[in-house]
Amino acid sequence: MASTTARGREKRQGRQSREPEGRMSLGQHLIELRNRLFKAVVAVLLGAVGGWFLTPFVLDSLRAPVSELAKVGGHTAELNFPMITGAFDLRLQIAITIGVVIASPVWLYQIWAFIVPALVRREKQYVWGFLGTAIPLFFAGCWFGWYVLPHIVGILGSFVSSQDTSIVDAKAYYDFVIKLIVAVGIAFVLPVFLVLLNFVGVLSAKAIIKSWRVAILCILVFCAIVTPSADVISMFLLAVPMVVLYVAACVVTWFHDRRLAKRQAKLDAEYGL
């Protein structure tokens, strides 16, 4: 009973400590960040527990491009674990990665809720639109990264002559794969953030469209980082859908701002402003 009363007192004090305009102090922002990070981490850890049992299937899928490389290249190509703990460490990494993917609805929501905490009732409906769009796009990005992975491995492996043996360090190979897949998945979600920041009034469509040169440059630099420099084809395979998503975000925000402008003009006409 006493603990319940104490919690109620803390909540009342928290509401009273906010400024009259509803803004939060720096300390409250840090507490909010800590709480949301804690929820996201717990969700990832729970997903990692289930992901541990899926690691054998993921390892088989990761091994497939390397095995195909051996068939096409006419030389030996295999994953290598140079340390006695290498196999365990790799399975642990895979489990955590699966946890990140499984918990994506949770941590995506936590990110959005922290960025725009003071939403009115109507704006809170945008959160569901955000989750309904961002989650499929995140998985689509992960799938696209996985789709181009064999092509990238084939391009890089083609430089090994048939007289040589390609012994691929398992951990380094997995780090390369994850950097590609997760980074592309997150990149596919970024246009959704632009749209929702526009919907809640943080960014205007004019500002988003005006920055198209910077956006395309950032997309190309990002694709160059996550793909090998020798594989220009994969770089453009990743860049094209990201540019399309950015253009789609520009179109959506433009129509949204245009609709708001018409509504405001109508209200001004009604009140004679």
Residue pairs with C-beta under 8 A, 6 or more apart in sequence:
14 28
17 25
17 28
18 24
18 25
18 28
19 25
22 118
23 118
24 32
24 117
32 114
32 117
33 114
36 110
36 111
36 113
36 114
37 110
39 106
39 110
40 103
40 106
40 107
40 110
40 111
43 99
43 103
43 106
43 107
44 96
44 99
44 100
44 103
44 107
45 99
46 99
46 103
47 98
47 99
47 100
47 101
47 102
47 103
48 95
48 96
48 98
48 99
49 95
49 99
50 98
50 99
50 102
51 94
51 95
51 96
51 97
51 98
51 99
51 102
52 91
52 92
52 95
54 94
54 95
54 98
55 91
55 94
55 95
55 98
58 94
58 98
59 90
59 91
59 94
62 79
62 173
62 174
62 177
63 79
64 150
65 149
65 150
65 153
65 154
66 77
66 78
66 79
66 153
66 157
66 166
66 168
66 173
67 77
67 78
68 150
68 153
68 154
69 77
69 153
69 154
69 157
69 166
70 76
70 77
70 78
70 166
72 154
72 157
73 157
73 158
73 160
73 162
73 166
74 162
75 160
75 161
75 162
75 163
75 164
75 165
75 166
76 165
76 166
77 157
77 160
77 165
77 166
77 167
77 168
78 166
78 167
78 168
79 168
79 169
79 170
79 173
80 167
80 168
80 169
80 170
81 87
81 90
81 170
81 171
82 169
83 89
86 170
86 171
87 170
89 171
90 170
90 171
90 174
93 171
93 174
93 178
94 174
97 178
97 182
100 107
100 182
101 139
101 142
101 182
101 185
104 135
104 138
104 139
105 131
105 135
108 130
108 131
108 134
108 135
108 138
108 189
109 127
109 131
112 127
112 130
112 131
112 193
112 196
113 127
115 193
115 197
116 123
116 196
116 197
116 200
116 202
119 126
119 127
119 200
123 199
123 200
126 196
126 199
126 200
129 196
130 192
130 196
133 192
133 195
134 189
134 192
134 193
137 188
137 189
137 191
137 192
137 245
138 185
138 186
138 188
138 189
139 185
140 185
140 188
141 184
141 185
141 186
141 187
141 188
141 189
142 181
142 182
142 184
142 185
144 184
144 188
144 238
144 241
145 180
145 181
145 182
145 183
145 184
145 185
145 226
145 238
146 181
148 180
148 227
148 234
148 237
148 238
149 177
149 180
149 181
151 231
151 233
151 234
151 237
152 180
152 227
152 228
152 231
152 234
155 228
155 230
155 231
155 233
155 234
156 228
156 230
156 231
157 166
159 230
160 166
179 226
180 226
180 227
183 222
183 225
183 226
184 226
184 238
187 219
187 222
187 242
188 241
188 242
188 245
191 245
191 246
191 248
191 249
192 249
194 203
194 208
194 246
194 249
194 253
195 249
195 252
195 253
195 256
197 203
198 204
198 205
198 208
198 252
198 253
198 256
198 257
199 256
203 253
204 253
204 257
205 250
205 253
205 254
205 256
205 257
206 257
208 249
208 250
208 253
209 250
209 253
209 254
212 246
212 250
215 246
216 243
216 246
219 239
219 242
219 243
219 246
220 235
220 239
222 242
223 235
223 236
223 238
223 239
223 242
224 235
226 238
227 234
227 235
227 238
228 234
267 273
